[in-house]
Amino acid sequence: MEGVPVIAFFEPRIPQNTGNAIRLSAVTGAPLHLIEPLGFDLSEPKLRRAGLDYHDLANVVVHPDLDAAVAAWGDARVLAFTTHATQRFTDVEYRDDDVLLFGPEPTGLPDEVLAHPAISAQLRIPMLPQRRSLNLTSSASIAIYEAWRQAGFPGGE
């Protein structure tokens, strides 16, 4: 959908998080791209339960690896979300062709992904000190809603 970036999960491990991301994709119109290997089978009951009846309303694409995903994204700006970044996610002017890239639970994006030449910026979501991280889909929700808000919530009610 125009005005909404892609949400991308690199090697997600927990089916419930991906199920919730499918629901997030359905309600915001943001395509959800999953980069293999996945830590589960897409037909797992836990994934289906978490996604409820939104599976047919979401745009989910699976890529065999990061390079295949990058090739599919073309010239899109890839914004990597990591607790190691200094730039806040709210300091970015989002574009509808952006890719919001999130790492696997519980480790986040590995150094080799953060160093990939396709990564345009590294962003962080502020948290209180001495907290390890947010839930994967919670992080994706925060980011996609900021991008959608900046675009004026096109298509939203």
HELIX and SHEET records of a PDB file:
HELIX    1   1 PRO A   15  THR A   28  1                                  14    
HELIX    2   2 PRO A   45  GLY A   51  1                                   7    
HELIX    3   3 HIS A   55  LEU A   57  5                                   3    
HELIX    4   4 LEU A   66  TRP A   73  1                                   8    
HELIX    5   5 PHE A   89  ASP A   91  5                                   3    
HELIX    6   6 ASP A  111  LEU A  114  1                                   4    
HELIX    7   7 LEU A  136  GLN A  150  1                                  15    
SHEET    1   A 7 VAL A  60  HIS A  63  0                                        
SHEET    2   A 7 LEU A  32  ILE A  35  1                                        
SHEET    3   A 7 VAL A   6  PHE A  10  1                                        
SHEET    4   A 7 VAL A  99  PHE A 102  1                                        
SHEET    5   A 7 VAL A  78  PHE A  81  1                                        
SHEET    6   A 7 ILE A 119  ARG A 124  1                                        
SHEET    7   A 7 GLN A  87  ARG A  88  1                                        
END                                                                             
